[in-house]
């Protein structure tokens, strides 16, 4: 029987007080996961796991320590608290550590309104295997596909966070996913591509057949790939990979990097970082979306905000500690696990969509590269210099001409982001909704 997570978190706080902590917060997490993998028509993997983890952060003045365990017995909780207090007494002082003031804490949230848990419950392993085999069968129906690796999974996770400042709250979430990797050809002529989908509700998933067919279609389109030309060309990032550009910006404005002075965006607050007319919005309250949450990892109320408004950067991504380092309030972006203190991270992100589809964006580009897959990454976090391996399709006169691979695209993120032109094809169910993006003047290294 799974222990009550609220009881566990409060037991950790009680133990921390008895051990001599000035303040503490505790996180209890329980989860189950089932996964099935099919390879070459055979059941490759069938796994099911259940776990409960507890984590405790204690503070002695301005010193802190974190400990965690997977044993929830009273003896372990007591030993954990004593160990954490002993560690904190030996830790260096840090003027920025500390819990939220009671007046900062979230009040009256409605986790149920976010609809993050599928009431249908856990599917059986046999049902997941049938879904994975349906994905595989659909991909193999395509002439030329020689092998398929298919997977189906389900997970459920619940957490409860409590702190000595009076905060206590929890919620749960579920996830269902299906995916396929399809192969064609042999040896150096082998090509592969994938398709995959995930949802909170299993009933919101596309069909297994649709996922399998898409994986096969993408793979067969890659047959005959060659290296593209070397030179300076425009590049369209397909919607599948376009979110990576926004991800680089979010990493650069993360409070940890800003407080260290190690980010290429450290002097861009209040300045233009995207073209006028484009905004970057964080909304942690989207219904049935995996990254939604009613409060952050320090008990602060989450809220919708424009991180970039009309192209201008309005703020950093902060938790309490990085906010204190920068003399700013937290933006309620704290995230944490059981074994480490909070750190800043974003939830659901939306980039303003354009008014044309990807096909029209390619026509606007004329001649250049459509990137559908990326490998490797060389990003200089201080200067923003950017270089990534890529594959996709060469475009001539706005039309796909032939598949390409083994090329490198390079530029500088600070300049690239100021030139982006978005399409309108972002998938609505994703946590990070970013459409296909055109960037001109990229350096391509190919043949």
C-alpha angles and dihedrals in degrees: 000000000000111000118241104268095211090053091050095050092048091046088056091051092050091050091048092053091049090050091055106264117156091209138351146176127206135200126199119189131184126183147163128203134186123189134178126189126190121196127176090350093303132106103257101175136008114176137165125182137182124189144166119200130185129197132188131193116191129189128207104185104305094340123096141183135185129211134174141188142177094217112087100188120131091246092054093047091051093047091046092055093047091049092048093051091048090051093048092053088058096043122103118259117260118188092204100059121098145101125276118273111255090248090060095057125111115259132194099001121169110217091174090062089064089061094213099156127067108226090207089084132210117340118224121256089247091057092050091047090052090052092049091049090050090054090049094047093050092052093047091054088073112093111246098027107123103176139014133195110200130183138186126186144171130194137180124193134178130182140184125198123195133171139183090247088074102265119137126162146128146177141178138228139192134207135196123187142177127188143167137195112200126198134200133177131018137266115341089355093060116121131188139182137163148217128200141164136192133187140171091233118050088212090063093059122110115241122282089237092056092052093048094048092049093051090052093046092052092048096049090049088062095060111121096023116176135179114274127231122285116239144073114313141150116264130207114205107211115232088254091066105019093093088070090073092055088044091059090053092049090051090051093053095044109126093234092061093041093050090051091049089231100119129101086220096054093113098039102088108128091011135107112276099155131031116280112273094036123105134182111216129190115204115174092179102068110136119247093003120133099228096047117117136169095221136011131246092278097047097260120142113258119225143179115265142165107242088182118024120192088341095310122117107237102181152341129262103256144176122191096275098048089043091055091049090054097038092245135116120258115266089215091254099129115138127181147169129206097270105047140043120261121286132182122269137150131243125202115000131194127189115200108263124230128233101249135064127244093264091058090045089056090050089051089051093051102185123017145078131314107203116208100160136030133194131185125004137223108184120162102215092200101048102022093233106163133204127161138166113242146178133188136103136323112233124211122185090348095305131104107259107176141331119269135194142169097049135130126221119201141180141116118287094217090058097035095056091053090059102046121130114194129211123211102247104102111141109244098219096059123104090223108043110195122151127215110295133209118211119179128207099036121157113238123195112194133119 
